[in-house]
């Protein structure tokens, strides 16, 4: 049986196919959905793609290696939240710290008006 993703973990995911300006390709993603949902029969996870490009976007949360298993400075793209099939999740990379997760949650609250 495939391992269920857990909140605050980073997984390599296959995000193809995409539309418009969505992040594409094999990409590390942060799991932001709660574990109860991740283990549900829906077989979905709510994720945020991660990029290695620093575009100076204020909604991006920086990651410094080896945080979460990243190998180079990276950025969690909080404006790009999406739900994906758990079948798209390929490999678990690691888990981010509580401090980084709080920063992600803060930016999500601002973006979504929560």
C-alpha positions as CSV (number, residue, x, y, z in Angstrom):
1,X,0.0,0.0,0.0
2,X,1.3,3.5,-0.9
3,X,2.2,5.8,2.0
4,X,-0.3,8.5,2.6
5,X,1.0,12.1,2.5
6,X,1.1,14.0,5.8
7,X,0.6,17.8,6.4
8,X,3.8,19.8,6.2
9,X,5.6,17.1,4.1
10,X,7.2,17.8,0.7
11,X,6.5,15.3,-2.1
12,X,7.7,15.2,-5.6
13,X,4.5,15.3,-7.8
14,X,3.7,15.0,-11.5
15,X,1.7,18.2,-12.1
16,X,1.2,17.6,-15.9
17,X,-1.0,18.3,-17.7
18,X,-1.6,22.0,-16.7
19,X,-3.4,25.0,-18.1
20,X,-2.4,28.6,-18.4
21,X,0.2,29.8,-15.8
22,X,-0.1,26.8,-13.5
23,X,3.2,25.2,-12.4
24,X,4.0,22.2,-14.6
25,X,6.2,19.1,-14.6
26,X,7.7,17.0,-11.9
27,X,7.8,19.4,-9.1
28,X,8.2,19.3,-5.3
29,X,5.0,20.2,-3.5
30,X,4.1,21.0,0.1
31,X,1.1,19.1,1.5
32,X,-1.2,21.6,3.2
33,X,-4.3,19.5,3.7
34,X,-4.9,17.9,7.1
35,X,-4.1,14.3,7.6
36,X,-7.7,13.2,8.1
37,X,-8.4,14.4,4.5
38,X,-5.2,13.0,3.1
39,X,-6.2,9.5,4.4
40,X,-9.8,9.8,3.2
41,X,-11.5,7.9,0.4
42,X,-11.3,11.1,-1.8
43,X,-7.6,10.1,-2.6
44,X,-6.8,13.8,-3.0
45,X,-4.2,16.1,-1.3
46,X,-4.2,19.9,-1.3
47,X,-0.7,21.0,-2.2
48,X,1.4,24.1,-3.0
49,X,4.1,23.7,-5.7
50,X,7.6,24.7,-5.0
51,X,10.0,26.5,-7.4
52,X,13.7,27.3,-7.3
53,X,13.2,30.6,-9.1
54,X,13.2,33.7,-6.9
55,X,10.8,36.1,-8.6
56,X,10.5,38.4,-5.5
57,X,6.8,37.5,-5.1
58,X,5.6,38.3,-1.6
59,X,3.4,35.3,-1.3
60,X,6.4,33.0,-1.7
61,X,7.9,31.4,1.4
62,X,11.6,30.7,1.1
63,X,13.1,27.3,1.9
64,X,16.8,26.9,2.7
65,X,18.4,23.5,2.1
66,X,18.1,20.9,3.6
67,X,14.6,22.1,4.9
68,X,12.0,19.6,3.7
69,X,14.5,17.8,1.6
70,X,15.1,20.5,-0.9
71,X,18.6,20.6,-2.4
72,X,18.8,24.2,-3.5
73,X,17.2,27.5,-2.3
74,X,13.5,27.2,-3.1
75,X,10.2,29.0,-2.7
76,X,6.7,27.7,-1.7
77,X,4.3,29.4,-4.1
78,X,1.4,30.1,-1.8
79,X,-0.7,31.7,-4.6
80,X,-0.7,28.4,-6.5
81,X,-2.7,26.1,-4.1
82,X,-4.4,23.2,-5.8
83,X,-6.0,19.8,-5.1
84,X,-4.4,16.9,-6.8
85,X,-5.0,13.1,-7.0
86,X,-2.7,11.2,-4.5
87,X,-1.7,9.2,-7.6
88,X,0.3,12.2,-8.7
89,X,2.5,12.0,-5.6
90,X,5.7,10.1,-6.5
91,X,8.3,10.4,-3.7
92,X,8.4,11.8,-0.2
93,X,11.3,14.3,0.2
94,X,10.9,15.4,3.8
95,X,9.0,17.6,6.2
96,X,9.2,21.4,6.9
97,X,9.6,22.9,10.3
98,X,6.7,24.3,12.3
99,X,8.0,27.8,11.8
100,X,8.0,27.5,8.0
101,X,4.5,26.0,8.1
102,X,3.2,28.9,10.2
103,X,4.6,31.3,7.6
104,X,2.8,29.4,4.8
105,X,-0.4,29.4,6.9
106,X,-0.1,33.2,7.5
107,X,0.3,33.9,3.8
108,X,-2.6,31.6,2.8
109,X,-4.8,33.5,5.3
110,X,-3.9,36.8,3.7
111,X,-4.4,35.5,0.1
112,X,-7.7,33.9,0.9
113,X,-9.1,36.5,3.3
114,X,-9.4,34.0,6.2
